[in-house]
Amino acid sequence: MEGRRFSFQRLGLLLRRDLLSGYRSTVIAMLAVGGFILIVGVLAAFGPAAGGVHRGLYTGLLFLGGFIVTSMVFREVRLNAQGIHYLCLPGSTLEKFLSKLLLTAAGYGVGTLIFYTAVAALTEGINRLAFGHGHPFFNPLARDNLRSLAAYLISQSVFLLGSIYFRKLHFVKTVLSLVVFALGLMVIGTSLARVVFKELFIGPLLNLQPYMEELSRSGELQAILGPLAHRFQLALRILLASAVAPLCWVVSYLRLRETEV
């Protein structure tokens, strides 16, 4: 199968197969989530006006729901009968991988945006008809929502890797791996800080107050820290977009290839 040329037709068939498999569970999950959003949106209409109610619900559905769905996408590969059937499907490893990637990244991300827009519109319609007021309508094209979608497309790649890398408890093990990785970075960062800023350490703590007071008195606090924070944020975004997601995609593909062999 690896010797075949890439086929958009086979990719389309794999996408259709992945999309339709378990569609009943998907419909039930959508009804349950939609009902939950509807209830929360209606109940929130009795409280203080909070324009962020839909923003918070959408963000939770996008990231938490997307990460859980993504972490389970390659589960059938690890099941005996289903795994053999999946590995024997007509299509190359790349086509199978792209099908799962497109479904959990762009498919889930854009689908969630459309789904939430429809449910939020229904919720606010009920609020206005029943109570005469409601929360601001959810705007799917708002900058914050589009930024969240872009952040999801990048961050879900980690859980895609966890889905094919771990045999069981994919979501839990991926989260634990991220925690361990973050703790490792903290240890390394703290060790480097003790070397570079050793004169500012008081015991185990880094005391930046004298340095900050000096910058404040000289008027350089905003002039130095502002651009520095902006550059750090920009560098982090570029790193995530150009390195983390592609690296996870490549490793996930190679892992799937090893599994098929």
C-alpha positions in Angstrom: 0.0 0.0 0.0 2.9 2.4 0.7 3.9 2.1 -3.0 0.6 3.6 -4.2 0.5 7.1 -5.3 -1.5 9.5 -3.2 -5.2 9.4 -4.2 -7.7 12.1 -3.2 -10.4 9.7 -4.1 -9.2 7.2 -1.5 -8.7 10.0 1.0 -12.3 11.1 0.4 -13.6 7.5 1.0 -11.5 7.2 4.2 -12.9 10.6 5.4 -16.5 9.4 4.7 -15.8 6.2 6.5 -14.3 7.9 9.5 -17.1 10.4 9.6 -19.9 7.9 9.4 -18.5 5.4 11.7 -20.2 5.9 15.1 -22.4 8.6 13.7 -25.2 7.6 16.2 -22.9 8.3 19.1 -21.9 11.6 17.5 -25.5 12.6 17.1 -26.3 11.7 20.7 -23.3 13.6 22.0 -24.3 16.7 19.9 -27.9 16.5 21.4 -26.5 16.2 24.9 -24.0 19.1 24.5 -26.6 21.2 22.7 -29.1 20.6 25.5 -26.5 21.5 28.1 -25.6 24.8 26.3 -29.3 25.6 26.0 -30.0 25.0 29.7 -26.9 27.0 30.8 -27.7 29.8 28.4 -31.3 30.1 29.6 -30.4 29.8 33.3 -27.7 32.5 32.9 -30.3 34.9 31.6 -31.6 35.2 35.1 -28.3 36.3 36.4 -26.3 39.5 35.9 -25.6 40.3 32.2 -22.5 38.4 31.3 -21.5 38.8 27.7 -18.9 36.1 28.1 -21.2 33.2 28.8 -21.1 31.9 25.2 -17.4 32.7 24.9 -16.6 30.5 27.8 -18.9 27.6 26.8 -17.6 27.7 23.2 -13.9 27.6 24.4 -14.6 24.7 26.7 -16.4 22.7 24.0 -13.7 23.5 21.4 -10.6 22.6 23.5 -11.8 20.0 26.1 -14.1 18.3 23.7 -11.6 18.5 20.8 -8.8 17.1 22.9 -10.9 14.2 24.1 -12.2 13.4 20.6 -8.7 13.7 19.1 -7.1 11.4 21.8 -9.6 8.6 20.9 -9.3 8.9 17.1 -6.7 6.1 16.6 -8.2 3.9 19.3 -9.4 1.3 16.8 -5.8 0.6 15.7 -5.1 -0.9 19.1 -8.2 -3.2 19.1 -7.5 -6.7 17.8 -10.3 -7.3 15.3 -11.0 -3.6 14.5 -7.3 -2.9 14.3 -6.7 -5.7 11.7 -9.7 -4.4 9.7 -8.5 -0.8 9.8 -5.0 -1.7 8.7 -6.3 -3.7 5.8 -8.4 -0.8 4.5 -7.5 0.3 0.9 -5.3 3.3 1.3 -1.8 4.3 2.2 -0.6 5.2 5.7 -0.4 8.9 4.7 -4.0 8.8 3.5 -5.3 7.2 6.7 -3.3 9.7 8.8 -4.6 12.7 6.8 -8.1 11.5 7.2 -7.9 11.4 11.0 -6.0 14.7 11.1 -8.5 16.5 8.9 -11.4 15.1 10.8 -10.2 16.0 14.3 -8.5 19.3 13.4 -10.3 21.3 10.7 -13.4 19.1 10.8 -14.0 19.3 14.5 -12.8 22.9 14.8 -15.0 24.3 12.0 -17.8 22.0 12.9 -17.9 23.1 16.5 -17.9 26.7 15.5 -20.9 26.2 13.2 -22.7 23.9 15.8 -22.2 26.3 18.6 -23.3 29.3 16.5 -26.6 27.5 15.8 -27.2 26.4 19.4 -26.3 29.8 20.8 -28.7 31.5 18.3 -31.5 29.1 19.4 -30.7 29.8 23.1 -30.8 33.6 22.7 -34.0 33.3 20.6 -35.7 31.5 23.5 -34.3 34.0 26.0 -35.7 37.0 24.1 -39.1 35.3 23.5 -39.5 34.1 27.0 -37.8 36.8 29.1 -37.5 39.7 26.7 -33.7 39.9 27.2 -30.6 37.7 26.8 -26.9 37.7 26.3 -25.2 39.1 23.2 -25.4 36.8 20.2 -22.4 34.6 19.6 -20.4 35.9 16.7 -18.4 33.1 15.1 -16.2 35.5 13.2 -15.1 37.5 16.2 -11.4 37.8 16.6 -11.2 35.9 19.9 -13.1 33.0 18.5 -11.0 32.8 15.4 -7.8 32.9 17.5 -9.2 30.1 19.7 -9.8 28.1 16.6 -6.2 28.7 15.4 -4.9 27.8 18.8 -6.9 24.6 18.8 -5.6 23.5 15.3 -2.1 23.7 16.7 -2.6 22.3 20.2 -4.7 19.3 19.2 -1.7 17.9 17.4 -0.2 16.9 20.7 -3.3 14.8 21.5 -3.2 13.3 18.0 0.2 12.1 18.8 -1.0 10.7 22.1 -3.8 8.9 20.4 -1.4 6.8 18.2 1.5 6.7 20.7 -0.3 5.3 23.8 -2.1 2.0 23.9 -4.7 2.9 26.6 -6.0 5.9 28.5 -4.8 8.2 25.7 -6.2 11.4 27.0 -5.1 10.9 30.6 -1.6 9.8 29.6 -1.2 12.7 27.2 -2.2 15.2 29.8 0.2 13.6 32.3 3.0 13.8 29.7 2.4 17.5 29.2 2.5 18.0 33.0 5.8 16.2 33.3 7.2 18.1 30.3 6.1 21.4 31.9 7.7 20.5 35.2 10.9 19.6 33.4 10.9 23.0 31.7 10.4 24.7 35.0 13.3 22.8 36.6 15.6 23.7 33.6 14.4 27.3 33.6 14.9 27.6 37.4 18.4 26.1 37.1 19.4 28.5 34.3 17.9 31.5 36.2 20.0 30.6 39.3 23.1 30.7 37.1 22.3 33.9 35.2 20.6 35.8 38.1 22.4 34.2 41.0 22.9 37.6 42.7 19.1 38.2 42.8 18.3 34.9 44.6 17.5 34.9 48.3 17.5 31.3 49.3 15.4 29.3 46.8 13.4 32.4 45.7 14.2 34.9 42.9 13.9 38.5 44.2 13.3 40.8 41.3 11.9 43.7 43.4 15.1 45.8 43.5 15.5 45.4 39.8 11.9 46.3 39.1 12.1 49.4 41.4 15.2 50.6 39.6 13.5 50.2 36.2 10.5 52.1 37.5 12.5 55.0 38.9 14.4 55.3 35.6 11.2 55.2 33.5 12.5 52.2 31.6 10.0 49.7 33.0 7.5 50.0 30.1 10.2 50.8 27.5 12.1 47.5 28.3 9.5 45.0 29.6 6.7 46.0 27.2 8.6 45.3 23.9 10.4 42.3 25.6 7.0 40.7 26.5 5.6 41.4 23.0 8.7 39.7 21.4 8.5 36.7 23.7 4.8 36.2 22.9 5.4 36.6 19.2 8.4 34.1 19.3 6.3 31.6 21.3 3.5 31.8 18.7 5.9 31.3 15.8 7.5 28.4 17.6 4.1 26.7 18.3 2.8 27.3 14.7 6.0 26.3 12.9 7.5 23.6 15.1 5.2 21.9 17.6 2.3 21.0 15.3 4.4 19.8 12.3 6.7 17.8 14.6 3.7 16.1 16.3 2.2 15.4 12.8 5.4 13.8 11.5 6.0 11.7 14.6 2.3 10.6 14.6 2.6 9.6 11.0 5.8 7.6 11.6 4.2 5.9 14.6 1.2 4.9 12.6 3.5 3.6 9.9 5.3 1.5 12.5 2.0 0.1 13.7 1.0 -1.0 10.3 4.3 -2.7 9.7 
